[in-house]
Amino acid sequence: LTGQAATNRVKKLEDDNVITGYTIALNQEALDCKVHVFINIYTHKISHNSYLDFIQEESIFVMNNYKVIGDPCYLLERRFPNNDYLNAFLERLNKHANYNFLMAI
């Protein structure tokens, strides 16, 4: 395809809502974020807005935040440069939700 033909094809896919956005995949290891955790989130209130606003503010190292069916309300996947960053995050998180977590090795 020519550059113009490729542009037109992508534009049509965007217009038809086949392509709805673009993302960038970061290599967390290259950013020296070697502490990889999965955090089960249990919100304090029926409204999850406090937690969701907090996660939006803390989005820099968030890999995934899934709303789940089951015991926790959310499953948060996140990386940290070291355990000190993890501990500081957990202290801030505790104002919005209870949690338990698993650390990947």
Summary of the structure (lengths in Angstrom):
residues: 105
radius of gyration: 18.2
end to end distance: 44.5
largest distance: 54.9
contacts: 235
relative contact order: 0.20
helix: 34%
strand: 29%
